[in-house]
Amino acid sequence: QQQVKQSPQSLIVQKGGISIINCAYENTAFDYFPWYQQFPGKGPALLIAIRPDVSEKKEGRFTISFNKSAKQFSLHIMDSQPGDSATYFCAASRGSNYQLIWGAGTKLIIKP
Amino acid sequence: DAGVIQSPRHEVTEMGQEVTLRCKPISGHNSLFWYRQTMMRGLELLIYFNNNVPIDDSGMPEDRFSAKMPNASFSTLKIQPSEPRDSAVYFCASTIGQGRSPLHFGNGTRLTVT
């Protein structure tokens, strides 16, 4: 019940296309859902986060969609660029950062 | 802002040797985390400190692992004795408070135990 299942494991998208990464959770007590972006040789960095009281949050080309009833949330990257090539992690927690449950990660490659 | 600083960036050691990884959190941050990242297991939280006090060390794999935070600006993760299965990238992260402030990760230490 503590897992966050992330898919796909890897994704190749053409430049200008839409990248979509999905995550699902079981614990309905989770109330914070961040996405982290990791470039090779670097640590993860917070990209965008959402709470379950909203269904969508947009920051530039990045959008989180949240479906509370389905216990799913997804990251959409519009107009994907080669610079977006990275590994993306979804996560979920209830209350505090140290209780973050991480997805397994999605390696995204944007082809020029 | 220099970010979270970890050293060394790479460490290669032989099985049985002691390894010490170091972390300097961002000034003013009072929560510090040690994570391990592998292809097989992903990101695993090893230990969490708040105000220099270890709050949760349930992720520390075994007694060979120990972590300290003697002051607000320095933490170490020690493995003694090291084993090949400890090979991984170890990350330190810091943040403010215990809530939902963003975690700021260092660039990690890639440990290889032969």
Backbone of each chain as ProteinMPNN parsed JSONL, in Angstrom:
{"seq_chain_A": "QQQVKQSPQSLIVQKGGISIINCAYENTAFDYFPWYQQFPGKGPALLIAIRPDVSEKKEGRFTISFNKSAKQFSLHIMDSQPGDSATYFCAASRGSNYQLIWGAGTKLIIKP", "coords_chain_A": {"N_chain_A": [[0.82, -1.213, 0.0], [2.14, 1.087, 0.338], [3.459, 1.685, -1.963], [4.473, 3.506, -4.921], [3.662, 3.372, -8.159], [5.267, 3.668, -11.173], [5.176, 4.506, -14.622], [5.97, 4.839, -18.157], [8.957, 2.766, -17.968], [10.949, 3.671, -19.605], [11.102, 6.15, -22.206], [10.747, 7.39, -25.437], [10.57, 10.293, -27.286], [9.698, 12.405, -29.97], [11.165, 15.542, -30.804], [9.265, 18.357, -29.973], [6.974, 16.957, -29.505], [4.525, 15.469, -27.213], [5.285, 14.451, -23.989], [4.399, 11.896, -21.767], [4.1, 10.76, -18.522], [3.186, 8.38, -16.156], [1.797, 7.809, -12.891], [0.763, 5.76, -10.155], [-0.958, 5.211, -7.094], [-1.683, 3.71, -3.883], [-2.254, 4.374, -1.246], [-4.569, 6.259, 0.268], [-4.156, 8.264, 2.026], [-2.066, 9.814, 1.265], [-0.958, 13.1, 0.569], [0.529, 14.835, -0.904], [2.224, 15.345, -3.862], [4.98, 15.282, -5.547], [7.068, 15.91, -8.434], [10.249, 15.013, -9.542], [13.196, 15.896, -11.319], [15.978, 14.488, -12.891], [19.188, 14.914, -14.076], [21.924, 13.319, -15.845], [24.606, 12.487, -13.71], [23.911, 14.297, -11.801], [22.032, 15.326, -8.857], [18.553, 14.613, -8.073], [16.069, 17.134, -8.777], [13.489, 19.272, -7.667], [10.697, 19.542, -9.756], [7.936, 20.102, -10.169], [4.953, 20.213, -8.194], [1.974, 18.853, -6.659], [-1.112, 19.078, -4.842], [-3.842, 17.09, -3.542], [-6.187, 18.573, -3.676], [-6.538, 19.918, -5.99], [-7.015, 19.456, -9.533], [-5.31, 19.831, -11.573], [-2.119, 21.202, -12.376], [-0.109, 23.668, -13.721], [3.044, 24.564, -15.008], [4.699, 26.443, -17.006], [5.815, 24.529, -19.672], [5.255, 22.213, -18.404], [2.923, 20.053, -16.904], [0.97, 18.806, -14.264], [-1.411, 16.322, -13.967], [-4.095, 15.288, -11.973], [-5.883, 12.614, -10.676], [-7.995, 11.933, -8.377], [-9.945, 10.001, -7.7], [-9.214, 7.797, -9.193], [-6.779, 7.38, -8.17], [-4.416, 8.241, -9.397], [-1.751, 10.025, -10.982], [-0.212, 12.224, -13.308], [2.498, 13.341, -15.388], [2.819, 15.752, -17.812], [4.65, 16.802, -20.562], [4.763, 19.378, -22.609], [5.464, 20.239, -26.058], [8.04, 18.963, -26.196], [11.545, 19.115, -25.611], [15.014, 18.567, -26.587], [16.61, 19.207, -24.378], [15.02, 18.422, -22.291], [15.526, 15.831, -21.865], [16.037, 13.435, -19.525], [15.896, 11.755, -16.311], [12.858, 11.119, -14.758], [11.149, 11.332, -11.721], [8.318, 10.389, -9.916], [6.657, 11.014, -6.823], [5.24, 10.496, -3.551], [3.704, 11.581, -0.542], [2.683, 11.691, 2.896], [2.192, 14.287, 4.765], [5.047, 14.81, 5.55], [8.374, 15.44, 4.319], [10.268, 13.426, 4.762], [8.956, 11.15, 4.612], [8.562, 10.576, 1.984], [7.56, 8.571, -0.698], [8.989, 7.016, -3.355], [8.632, 6.782, -6.92], [9.81, 4.453, -9.441], [11.138, 5.71, -11.469], [11.479, 7.27, -14.717], [13.128, 7.113, -17.688], [13.587, 9.572, -19.925], [13.939, 10.306, -23.304], [14.444, 12.738, -25.663], [14.187, 13.016, -29.013], [15.993, 14.79, -31.485]], "CA_chain_A": [[0.0, 0.0, 0.0], [3.032, 2.217, 0.384], [4.159, 1.844, -3.229], [4.063, 4.388, -6.004], [4.028, 2.654, -9.377], [5.535, 4.631, -12.235], [5.337, 3.935, -15.967], [6.804, 3.696, -18.486], [10.32, 2.764, -17.446], [11.681, 4.545, -20.513], [10.207, 6.801, -23.162], [11.407, 8.174, -26.483], [9.61, 11.214, -27.892], [10.275, 13.315, -30.947], [11.163, 16.967, -30.451], [7.995, 19.014, -30.256], [5.867, 16.086, -29.113], [4.083, 15.497, -25.814], [5.761, 13.341, -23.166], [3.458, 11.615, -20.687], [4.576, 9.779, -17.556], [2.077, 8.095, -15.263], [2.054, 7.204, -11.59], [-0.413, 5.307, -9.436], [-0.697, 4.969, -5.682], [-2.758, 3.016, -3.185], [-2.534, 4.959, 0.064], [-5.406, 7.449, 0.111], [-3.72, 9.298, 2.976], [-1.06, 10.678, 0.636], [-1.525, 14.415, 0.296], [1.53, 15.673, -1.569], [2.696, 14.557, -5.003], [5.972, 16.029, -6.318], [7.855, 15.304, -9.506], [11.64, 15.434, -9.55], [13.906, 15.715, -12.591], [17.39, 14.198, -12.631], [20.095, 14.827, -15.212], [23.064, 12.438, -15.554], [25.665, 13.046, -12.888], [23.347, 15.286, -10.87], [20.974, 14.852, -7.991], [17.201, 15.026, -8.47], [15.647, 18.491, -8.427], [12.031, 19.408, -7.745], [10.195, 20.129, -10.995], [6.586, 20.61, -9.951], [4.267, 19.397, -7.184], [0.542, 19.092, -6.592], [-1.848, 18.509, -3.717], [-5.036, 16.442, -4.082], [-7.371, 19.422, -3.744], [-6.628, 20.456, -7.347], [-6.943, 18.385, -10.528], [-4.264, 20.111, -12.549], [-1.221, 22.316, -12.082], [0.721, 23.905, -14.893], [4.162, 25.487, -14.882], [5.338, 26.473, -18.316], [5.46, 23.384, -20.522], [5.043, 21.046, -17.544], [1.61, 20.002, -16.271], [0.576, 17.607, -13.516], [-2.838, 16.024, -13.905], [-4.328, 14.463, -10.79], [-7.189, 11.967, -10.649], [-8.079, 11.414, -7.015], [-10.775, 8.794, -7.631], [-8.449, 6.699, -9.778], [-5.496, 7.338, -7.458], [-3.373, 8.343, -10.403], [-1.33, 11.358, -11.377], [0.67, 12.12, -14.46], [3.277, 14.51, -15.806], [2.776, 16.003, -19.253], [5.61, 17.79, -21.024], [4.338, 19.839, -23.938], [6.55, 20.749, -26.91], [9.25, 18.395, -25.591], [12.814, 19.577, -26.179], [16.149, 17.703, -26.226], [17.048, 19.563, -23.027], [14.156, 17.763, -21.309], [16.008, 14.457, -21.701], [16.421, 13.268, -18.12], [15.078, 10.774, -15.609], [11.802, 11.776, -13.988], [10.635, 10.548, -10.604], [7.176, 10.845, -9.153], [6.738, 10.641, -5.417], [4.038, 10.809, -2.786], [3.924, 11.545, 0.895], [1.637, 12.189, 3.773], [2.647, 15.138, 5.852], [6.4, 15.316, 5.637], [9.313, 15.062, 3.261], [11.062, 12.234, 4.976], [8.116, 9.999, 4.327], [8.342, 10.476, 0.547], [7.646, 7.276, -1.364], [9.424, 7.354, -4.703], [8.465, 5.884, -8.041], [11.052, 3.834, -9.91], [11.806, 6.59, -12.42], [11.286, 7.117, -16.159], [14.187, 7.746, -18.475], [12.991, 10.227, -21.088], [14.851, 10.765, -24.347], [13.789, 13.539, -26.699], [14.998, 12.941, -30.237], [15.942, 16.046, -32.228]], "C_chain_A": [[0.86, 1.272, 0.0], [3.697, 2.496, -0.95], [3.585, 2.954, -4.083], [4.578, 3.74, -7.283], [4.116, 3.631, -10.535], [5.736, 3.912, -13.563], [5.316, 5.043, -17.007], [8.187, 3.8, -17.837], [11.202, 3.674, -18.301], [10.747, 5.019, -21.61], [11.042, 7.593, -24.151], [10.341, 8.987, -27.208], [10.342, 12.106, -28.886], [10.192, 14.754, -30.42], [9.847, 17.598, -30.885], [6.778, 18.206, -29.842], [5.511, 16.243, -27.64], [4.61, 14.245, -25.108], [4.789, 13.149, -22.007], [4.004, 10.493, -19.815], [3.488, 9.626, -16.496], [2.533, 7.48, -13.942], [0.743, 6.841, -10.917], [-0.029, 4.99, -7.998], [-1.9, 4.289, -5.059], [-3.201, 3.733, -1.908], [-3.312, 6.266, -0.088], [-5.05, 8.56, 1.1], [-2.635, 10.201, 2.387], [-1.689, 12.031, 0.293], [-0.538, 15.364, -0.375], [2.2, 14.82, -2.632], [3.674, 15.397, -5.828], [6.548, 15.208, -7.465], [9.259, 15.898, -9.444], [12.268, 15.059, -10.896], [15.376, 15.498, -12.276], [18.153, 14.079, -13.941], [21.275, 13.939, -14.847], [24.138, 13.157, -14.746], [25.205, 14.086, -11.877], [22.344, 14.627, -9.943], [19.616, 15.273, -8.523], [16.906, 16.455, -8.017], [14.139, 18.595, -8.611], [11.632, 20.144, -9.019], [8.855, 20.825, -10.759], [5.904, 19.686, -8.949], [2.796, 19.78, -7.133], [-0.023, 18.498, -5.31], [-3.197, 18.017, -4.233], [-6.279, 17.32, -4.138], [-7.5, 20.121, -5.098], [-6.445, 19.313, -8.342], [-5.826, 18.613, -11.536], [-3.421, 21.288, -12.078], [-0.255, 22.447, -13.238], [1.823, 24.884, -14.565], [4.93, 25.44, -16.198], [4.871, 25.315, -19.174], [5.124, 22.124, -19.719], [3.69, 21.142, -16.841], [1.474, 18.702, -15.498], [-0.939, 17.506, -13.602], [-3.06, 15.035, -12.781], [-5.741, 13.922, -10.821], [-7.34, 11.256, -9.306], [-8.859, 10.098, -6.956], [-10.041, 7.577, -8.182], [-7.126, 6.482, -9.071], [-4.341, 7.304, -8.447], [-3.003, 9.798, -10.611], [-0.278, 11.217, -12.472], [1.353, 13.454, -14.734], [3.2, 14.592, -17.331], [3.81, 17.079, -19.572], [5.213, 18.151, -22.448], [5.549, 20.331, -24.719], [7.898, 20.278, -26.373], [10.502, 18.796, -26.366], [13.95, 18.629, -25.774], [16.68, 17.969, -24.819], [16.183, 18.973, -21.932], [14.585, 16.316, -21.073], [16.616, 14.302, -20.313], [15.628, 12.083, -17.57], [14.101, 11.516, -14.709], [11.273, 10.811, -12.929], [9.363, 11.187, -10.072], [7.361, 10.372, -7.715], [5.434, 11.019, -4.732], [4.381, 10.759, -1.315], [2.681, 12.01, 1.616], [2.33, 12.995, 4.859], [4.061, 15.661, 5.747], [7.311, 14.697, 4.593], [9.995, 13.733, 3.507], [10.246, 10.974, 4.763], [7.795, 9.872, 2.834], [8.521, 9.043, 0.076], [7.899, 7.566, -2.834], [8.981, 6.3, -5.715], [9.828, 5.415, -8.525], [11.798, 4.687, -10.932], [11.478, 6.251, -13.867], [12.397, 7.849, -16.874], [13.581, 8.259, -19.773], [14.08, 10.681, -22.04], [14.035, 11.503, -25.397], [14.699, 13.56, -27.923], [14.857, 14.22, -31.041], [15.264, 15.89, -33.59]], "O_chain_A": [[0.383, 2.368, -0.293], [4.443, 3.469, -1.06], [2.407, 3.3, -3.997], [5.784, 3.579, -7.466], [3.154, 4.337, -10.84], [6.372, 2.86, -13.63], [4.708, 6.088, -16.776], [8.524, 4.817, -17.232], [12.088, 4.358, -17.788], [9.736, 4.382, -21.908], [11.925, 8.363, -23.769], [9.342, 8.445, -27.682], [11.481, 12.507, -28.649], [9.269, 15.116, -29.691], [9.381, 17.401, -32.007], [5.663, 18.728, -29.833], [6.112, 17.039, -26.919], [4.406, 13.124, -25.574], [4.402, 14.112, -21.345], [4.329, 9.413, -20.307], [2.941, 10.612, -16.002], [3.513, 6.738, -13.884], [-0.264, 7.528, -11.087], [1.089, 4.553, -7.724], [-2.994, 4.287, -5.624], [-4.375, 3.699, -1.539], [-2.754, 7.27, -0.529], [-5.584, 9.667, 1.016], [-2.324, 11.246, 2.959], [-2.811, 12.094, -0.209], [-0.763, 16.574, -0.403], [2.682, 13.722, -2.354], [3.252, 16.144, -6.711], [6.513, 13.977, -7.454], [9.436, 17.109, -9.313], [11.918, 14.053, -11.513], [15.959, 16.237, -11.483], [17.821, 13.264, -14.802], [21.604, 13.809, -13.667], [24.525, 14.283, -15.059], [26.023, 14.685, -11.179], [21.868, 13.521, -10.199], [19.529, 16.191, -9.339], [17.429, 16.92, -7.004], [13.581, 18.077, -9.578], [12.151, 21.218, -9.325], [8.676, 21.991, -11.111], [6.24, 18.504, -8.865], [2.416, 20.887, -7.515], [0.52, 17.538, -4.762], [-3.655, 18.489, -5.274], [-7.326, 16.867, -4.598], [-8.472, 20.841, -5.329], [-5.794, 18.316, -8.031], [-5.441, 17.699, -12.265], [-3.922, 22.234, -11.47], [0.343, 21.466, -13.681], [1.586, 25.909, -13.927], [5.702, 24.517, -16.459], [3.671, 25.134, -19.382], [4.754, 21.097, -20.288], [3.351, 22.173, -16.259], [1.813, 17.631, -16.0], [-1.656, 18.473, -13.346], [-2.317, 14.063, -12.641], [-6.696, 14.683, -10.975], [-6.874, 10.131, -9.124], [-8.468, 9.18, -6.236], [-10.224, 6.461, -7.696], [-6.426, 5.506, -9.342], [-3.432, 6.479, -8.36], [-3.83, 10.694, -10.44], [0.443, 10.222, -12.545], [0.866, 14.524, -14.371], [3.481, 13.623, -18.036], [3.843, 18.132, -18.935], [5.316, 17.338, -23.366], [6.536, 20.782, -24.137], [8.792, 21.088, -26.125], [10.518, 18.814, -27.597], [13.865, 17.964, -24.742], [17.149, 17.05, -24.147], [16.561, 19.012, -20.761], [14.062, 15.651, -20.179], [17.596, 14.966, -19.976], [14.804, 11.489, -18.266], [14.485, 12.434, -13.984], [10.991, 9.645, -13.204], [9.332, 12.388, -9.805], [8.126, 9.448, -7.441], [4.628, 11.774, -5.276], [5.242, 9.988, -0.891], [1.776, 12.62, 1.048], [2.971, 12.443, 5.753], [4.262, 16.871, 5.847], [7.066, 13.611, 4.067], [10.271, 12.99, 2.565], [10.784, 9.868, 4.736], [6.872, 9.152, 2.456], [9.506, 8.384, 0.409], [7.124, 8.271, -3.481], [8.955, 5.104, -5.425], [10.864, 5.909, -8.082], [12.962, 4.418, -11.231], [11.23, 5.094, -14.204], [12.588, 9.051, -16.691], [13.121, 7.483, -20.611], [15.028, 11.356, -21.639], [13.07, 10.973, -25.946], [15.826, 14.054, -27.873], [13.744, 14.695, -31.264], [15.144, 16.863, -34.335]]}, "seq_chain_B": "DAGVIQSPRHEVTEMGQEVTLRCKPISGHNSLFWYRQTMMRGLELLIYFNNNVPIDDSGMPEDRFSAKMPNASFSTLKIQPSEPRDSAVYFCASTIGQGRSPLHFGNGTRLTVT", "coords_chain_B": {"N_chain_B": [[24.227, 30.977, -3.621], [25.566, 27.962, -2.798], [24.579, 25.456, -2.932], [23.961, 21.991, -2.036], [26.788, 20.333, -0.931], [28.77, 17.637, -1.748], [31.276, 15.242, -0.955], [33.699, 12.631, -1.479], [33.391, 13.0, -5.125], [33.673, 10.699, -6.547], [34.417, 7.41, -5.476], [36.526, 4.767, -5.149], [37.052, 1.671, -3.799], [38.428, -1.104, -1.975], [36.917, -4.193, -1.057], [36.042, -4.515, 2.332], [37.331, -2.303, 3.261], [37.132, 0.874, 4.996], [34.784, 3.403, 4.33], [34.112, 6.822, 3.974], [31.693, 9.168, 3.488], [30.915, 12.544, 2.71], [29.021, 15.49, 3.556], [27.828, 18.748, 3.025], [25.258, 20.657, 3.977], [22.822, 23.031, 2.66], [23.133, 26.293, 3.862], [21.221, 27.216, 6.655], [19.279, 25.356, 6.257], [17.522, 22.848, 8.027], [16.928, 20.198, 7.945], [18.184, 17.07, 6.992], [19.014, 14.571, 4.65], [20.084, 11.287, 3.813], [20.407, 9.455, 0.905], [20.359, 6.475, -1.123], [21.077, 5.421, -4.395], [20.358, 3.047, -6.808], [20.256, 1.041, -9.793], [18.673, -1.191, -9.515], [17.129, -0.866, -7.157], [16.326, 1.747, -7.068], [15.677, 4.972, -5.643], [16.526, 5.114, -2.316], [15.743, 5.963, 0.961], [18.059, 6.421, 3.463], [18.703, 7.581, 5.986], [17.409, 10.148, 8.132], [17.856, 13.371, 9.341], [16.88, 15.837, 11.698], [17.376, 19.08, 12.755], [19.992, 18.328, 13.476], [19.652, 15.922, 14.756], [19.242, 12.439, 14.611], [16.332, 11.235, 13.182], [14.979, 9.197, 11.858], [16.265, 6.203, 11.136], [15.669, 3.901, 9.903], [16.068, 3.007, 7.354], [18.713, 2.413, 7.053], [20.867, -0.001, 5.934], [22.343, -2.025, 7.356], [24.333, -2.807, 10.284], [26.812, -2.06, 9.455], [26.665, 0.373, 8.364], [26.769, 3.787, 9.272], [25.785, 7.026, 10.407], [26.439, 10.469, 10.983], [25.819, 13.703, 12.371], [27.41, 16.171, 13.346], [27.195, 18.926, 13.55], [25.271, 21.744, 12.3], [26.184, 22.148, 9.769], [27.443, 19.99, 8.615], [27.705, 16.578, 7.696], [28.261, 13.056, 7.907], [28.469, 9.899, 6.259], [29.204, 6.668, 6.966], [30.701, 3.637, 5.99], [31.586, 0.564, 7.128], [32.76, -2.61, 7.537], [33.236, -2.124, 3.994], [31.342, -3.545, 1.258], [31.006, -5.253, -1.93], [28.287, -5.086, -2.719], [27.513, -2.668, -1.759], [28.032, -0.813, -3.624], [27.013, 2.024, -5.314], [25.225, 5.107, -6.003], [25.435, 7.659, -3.741], [23.417, 10.01, -2.236], [23.123, 13.172, -0.682], [20.705, 15.25, 0.772], [19.073, 18.346, 1.515], [16.757, 20.406, 3.378], [14.316, 22.857, 4.445], [12.712, 22.583, 7.506], [10.168, 20.123, 8.373], [8.184, 19.644, 6.663], [6.792, 20.08, 3.507], [8.691, 21.317, 1.968], [10.872, 21.822, -0.844], [13.197, 19.217, -1.577], [16.671, 19.591, -1.659], [19.123, 18.314, -3.512], [22.493, 17.1, -3.389], [25.22, 16.514, -5.744], [25.961, 13.944, -5.505], [27.828, 10.962, -4.506], [29.626, 8.646, -6.201], [30.063, 5.413, -5.45], [32.231, 2.737, -5.678], [32.839, -0.521, -4.905], [35.242, -2.897, -4.9]], "CA_chain_B": [[23.87, 29.717, -2.971], [26.447, 26.945, -3.355], [23.904, 24.185, -3.0], [24.457, 20.92, -1.172], [28.104, 19.924, -1.413], [29.157, 16.294, -1.335], [32.617, 14.804, -1.334], [34.218, 12.887, -2.817], [32.428, 12.714, -6.192], [33.857, 9.289, -6.872], [35.231, 6.684, -4.507], [36.736, 3.362, -5.49], [37.736, 1.061, -2.669], [38.392, -2.562, -1.958], [36.046, -4.815, -0.058], [36.601, -4.562, 3.671], [37.854, -1.0, 3.66], [36.185, 1.863, 5.519], [34.463, 4.495, 3.41], [33.41, 7.944, 4.606], [31.124, 10.139, 2.556], [30.721, 13.801, 3.415], [27.956, 16.346, 3.028], [27.597, 20.068, 3.606], [23.926, 21.095, 3.528], [22.628, 24.452, 2.403], [23.068, 27.066, 5.099], [19.867, 27.557, 7.064], [18.423, 24.159, 6.199], [17.642, 22.105, 9.273], [16.64, 18.785, 7.719], [19.179, 16.467, 6.108], [18.662, 13.207, 4.256], [21.008, 10.484, 3.009], [19.74, 8.511, 0.01], [21.181, 5.621, -1.979], [20.411, 5.177, -5.672], [20.847, 1.969, -7.654], [19.331, 0.7, -10.868], [17.745, -2.232, -9.067], [16.276, -0.472, -6.03], [15.908, 3.14, -7.197], [16.075, 5.879, -4.561], [16.193, 4.591, -0.992], [16.119, 6.818, 2.074], [18.843, 5.698, 4.461], [18.554, 8.2, 7.296], [16.903, 11.511, 8.111], [18.178, 14.185, 10.516], [16.238, 17.135, 11.864], [18.131, 19.833, 13.767], [21.19, 17.536, 13.785], [19.279, 14.721, 15.503], [18.677, 11.404, 13.726], [14.917, 11.001, 13.453], [14.566, 7.907, 11.305], [17.384, 5.486, 10.5], [15.165, 2.569, 9.568], [16.539, 2.629, 6.028], [20.129, 2.009, 7.079], [20.745, -1.435, 5.613], [22.865, -2.905, 8.403], [25.201, -2.123, 11.251], [28.022, -1.573, 8.801], [26.394, 1.76, 7.987], [26.502, 4.724, 10.351], [25.747, 8.421, 9.964], [26.528, 11.448, 12.053], [25.666, 15.113, 12.015], [27.941, 16.834, 14.546], [26.717, 20.299, 13.595], [24.278, 22.044, 11.264], [26.791, 22.348, 8.448], [28.272, 18.859, 8.201], [27.231, 15.233, 8.007], [29.019, 11.974, 7.294], [27.92, 8.547, 6.161], [30.353, 5.788, 6.998], [30.462, 2.206, 5.749], [32.734, -0.166, 7.643], [33.566, -2.696, 6.331], [32.466, -2.01, 2.758], [31.144, -4.754, 0.473], [30.658, -4.913, -3.321], [26.872, -4.731, -2.872], [27.313, -1.275, -1.353], [28.29, 0.04, -4.793], [25.804, 2.803, -5.608], [25.412, 6.548, -5.873], [24.891, 8.117, -2.464], [23.041, 11.417, -2.284], [22.715, 13.925, 0.483], [19.735, 16.293, 0.434], [18.674, 19.147, 2.667], [15.592, 21.255, 3.196], [13.897, 23.578, 5.642], [11.548, 22.045, 8.178], [9.818, 18.712, 8.196], [6.98, 19.583, 5.855], [6.844, 19.758, 2.086], [9.644, 22.152, 1.238], [11.624, 21.02, -1.807], [14.484, 18.637, -1.225], [17.786, 20.04, -2.482], [20.092, 17.23, -3.539], [23.839, 17.273, -3.902], [25.484, 15.788, -6.984], [26.166, 12.538, -5.197], [29.117, 10.272, -4.491], [29.536, 7.315, -6.832], [30.921, 4.485, -4.719], [32.483, 1.426, -6.279], [33.581, -1.406, -4.006], [35.698, -4.044, -5.696]], "C_chain_B": [[24.674, 28.589, -3.608], [25.747, 25.622, -3.503], [24.475, 23.203, -1.999], [25.764, 20.401, -1.764], [28.45, 18.559, -0.852], [30.587, 16.009, -1.782], [32.881, 13.415, -0.779], [33.142, 12.654, -3.876], [32.478, 11.24, -6.59], [34.739, 8.651, -5.805], [35.31, 5.24, -4.973], [37.549, 2.752, -4.354], [37.631, -0.452, -2.754], [37.485, -3.056, -0.838], [36.769, -4.874, 1.283], [37.13, -3.238, 4.17], [36.739, -0.12, 4.214], [36.012, 2.986, 4.505], [33.716, 5.573, 4.174], [32.981, 8.936, 3.537], [30.736, 11.391, 3.338], [29.684, 14.685, 2.74], [27.924, 17.666, 3.787], [26.249, 20.554, 3.108], [23.902, 22.588, 3.239], [22.457, 25.179, 3.734], [21.627, 27.465, 5.409], [18.896, 26.393, 6.981], [18.62, 23.341, 7.47], [17.246, 20.639, 9.151], [17.635, 18.239, 6.698], [18.851, 14.998, 5.897], [19.856, 12.559, 3.547], [20.193, 9.465, 2.221], [20.789, 7.665, -0.702], [20.392, 5.356, -3.25], [21.112, 4.064, -6.435], [19.817, 1.694, -8.739], [18.26, -0.255, -10.355], [16.72, -1.708, -8.058], [15.829, 0.982, -6.071], [16.463, 3.987, -6.064], [15.593, 5.323, -3.228], [16.647, 5.597, 0.067], [16.862, 5.984, 3.115], [18.59, 6.257, 5.856], [18.135, 9.64, 7.123], [17.254, 12.185, 9.44], [17.302, 15.438, 10.521], [16.916, 17.857, 13.015], [19.28, 19.009, 14.343], [20.899, 16.235, 14.526], [18.733, 13.682, 14.533], [17.244, 11.073, 14.124], [14.489, 9.608, 13.004], [15.752, 7.277, 10.591], [16.954, 4.087, 10.067], [15.626, 2.097, 8.193], [18.002, 2.237, 5.971], [20.175, 0.497, 6.958], [21.252, -2.362, 6.713], [23.83, -2.118, 9.264], [26.5, -1.621, 10.635], [27.893, -0.096, 8.415], [26.154, 2.602, 9.239], [26.549, 6.143, 9.805], [25.785, 9.327, 11.178], [26.268, 12.839, 11.505], [26.121, 15.925, 13.225], [27.535, 18.292, 14.675], [25.832, 20.556, 12.375], [24.87, 22.125, 9.868], [27.594, 21.146, 7.96], [27.646, 17.536, 8.616], [28.127, 14.225, 7.308], [28.189, 10.703, 7.27], [29.109, 7.613, 6.036], [29.909, 4.351, 6.762], [31.73, 1.476, 6.167], [32.302, -1.536, 8.147], [32.685, -2.622, 5.081], [32.42, -3.357, 2.034], [30.755, -4.364, -0.958], [29.199, -4.502, -3.498], [26.544, -3.324, -2.38], [27.547, -0.309, -2.512], [26.994, 0.704, -5.233], [26.202, 4.266, -5.688], [24.7, 6.985, -4.595], [24.644, 9.621, -2.552], [22.746, 11.947, -0.889], [21.74, 14.995, -0.001], [19.415, 17.083, 1.698], [17.442, 19.97, 2.317], [15.302, 21.971, 4.507], [12.683, 22.882, 6.23], [11.296, 20.588, 7.866], [8.619, 18.557, 7.274], [7.26, 19.239, 4.424], [7.738, 20.709, 1.307], [10.458, 21.284, 0.295], [12.899, 20.449, -1.209], [15.53, 19.161, -2.207], [18.872, 18.98, -2.392], [21.467, 17.735, -3.946], [24.02, 16.462, -5.177], [25.914, 14.343, -6.753], [27.617, 12.099, -5.151], [28.899, 8.902, -5.117], [30.557, 6.402, -6.16], [31.017, 3.168, -5.468], [33.347, 0.632, -5.315], [33.95, -2.66, -4.788], [36.104, -5.217, -4.813]], "O_chain_B": [[24.507, 28.284, -4.788], [26.283, 24.726, -4.156], [25.361, 23.54, -1.213], [25.835, 20.072, -2.948], [28.428, 18.346, 0.36], [31.039, 16.467, -2.832], [32.352, 13.054, 0.272], [32.069, 12.149, -3.545], [31.462, 10.629, -6.923], [35.677, 9.267, -5.3], [34.29, 4.577, -5.167], [38.609, 3.264, -3.995], [36.834, -0.994, -3.519], [37.323, -2.399, 0.19], [37.944, -5.232, 1.361], [37.355, -3.066, 5.368], [35.56, -0.339, 3.937], [36.978, 3.454, 3.902], [32.794, 5.277, 4.935], [33.8, 9.466, 2.787], [30.288, 11.308, 4.482], [29.494, 14.637, 1.525], [27.985, 17.7, 5.016], [26.108, 20.839, 1.919], [24.853, 23.309, 3.542], [21.726, 24.726, 4.615], [20.909, 27.978, 4.551], [17.815, 26.437, 7.568], [19.746, 23.161, 7.934], [17.23, 19.916, 10.148], [17.895, 18.866, 5.671], [18.466, 14.283, 6.823], [20.553, 13.214, 2.772], [19.398, 8.713, 2.784], [21.939, 8.071, -0.863], [19.189, 5.097, -3.201], [22.317, 4.132, -6.679], [18.651, 2.069, -8.614], [17.089, -0.144, -10.716], [15.551, -2.089, -8.118], [15.05, 1.418, -5.224], [17.573, 3.756, -5.583], [14.4, 5.089, -3.037], [17.8, 6.03, 0.065], [16.354, 4.968, 3.589], [18.299, 5.511, 6.791], [18.448, 10.281, 6.12], [16.989, 11.648, 10.515], [17.022, 16.018, 9.472], [17.023, 17.32, 14.118], [19.505, 19.001, 15.553], [21.832, 15.516, 14.886], [17.862, 13.991, 13.72], [16.978, 10.681, 15.26], [13.728, 8.929, 13.694], [16.19, 7.773, 9.553], [17.788, 3.2, 9.89], [15.575, 0.902, 7.903], [18.478, 1.774, 4.934], [19.593, -0.212, 7.779], [20.633, -3.395, 6.971], [24.109, -0.944, 9.021], [27.211, -0.829, 11.254], [28.888, 0.587, 8.173], [25.435, 2.191, 10.149], [27.272, 6.423, 8.849], [25.249, 9.012, 12.241], [26.474, 13.107, 10.322], [25.294, 16.324, 14.044], [27.527, 18.84, 15.777], [25.669, 19.683, 11.523], [24.131, 22.165, 8.884], [28.348, 21.262, 6.994], [27.13, 17.389, 9.724], [28.684, 14.506, 6.247], [27.338, 10.465, 8.127], [29.922, 7.742, 5.12], [28.877, 3.911, 7.269], [32.81, 1.73, 5.634], [31.539, -1.612, 9.11], [31.52, -3.017, 5.116], [33.317, -4.19, 2.17], [30.232, -3.272, -1.18], [28.898, -3.656, -4.34], [25.426, -2.844, -2.564], [27.285, 0.887, -2.385], [25.997, 0.029, -5.493], [27.36, 4.622, -5.47], [23.516, 6.71, -4.4], [25.537, 10.396, -2.894], [22.191, 11.249, -0.04], [21.933, 15.577, -1.069], [19.478, 16.554, 2.808], [17.124, 20.199, 1.15], [15.945, 21.731, 5.53], [11.718, 22.617, 5.512], [12.084, 19.917, 7.2], [8.093, 17.455, 7.121], [7.894, 18.223, 4.137], [7.553, 20.884, 0.102], [10.713, 20.119, 0.601], [13.591, 21.111, -0.436], [15.313, 19.177, -3.418], [19.467, 18.772, -1.335], [21.595, 18.668, -4.739], [23.088, 15.803, -5.639], [26.197, 13.611, -7.702], [28.509, 12.763, -5.679], [28.098, 8.102, -4.634], [31.764, 6.602, -6.291], [30.007, 2.569, -5.839], [34.445, 1.054, -4.952], [33.082, -3.387, -5.273], [36.511, -6.262, -5.322]]}, "name": "protein", "num_of_chains": 2, "seq": "QQQVKQSPQSLIVQKGGISIINCAYENTAFDYFPWYQQFPGKGPALLIAIRPDVSEKKEGRFTISFNKSAKQFSLHIMDSQPGDSATYFCAASRGSNYQLIWGAGTKLIIKPDAGVIQSPRHEVTEMGQEVTLRCKPISGHNSLFWYRQTMMRGLELLIYFNNNVPIDDSGMPEDRFSAKMPNASFSTLKIQPSEPRDSAVYFCASTIGQGRSPLHFGNGTRLTVT"}
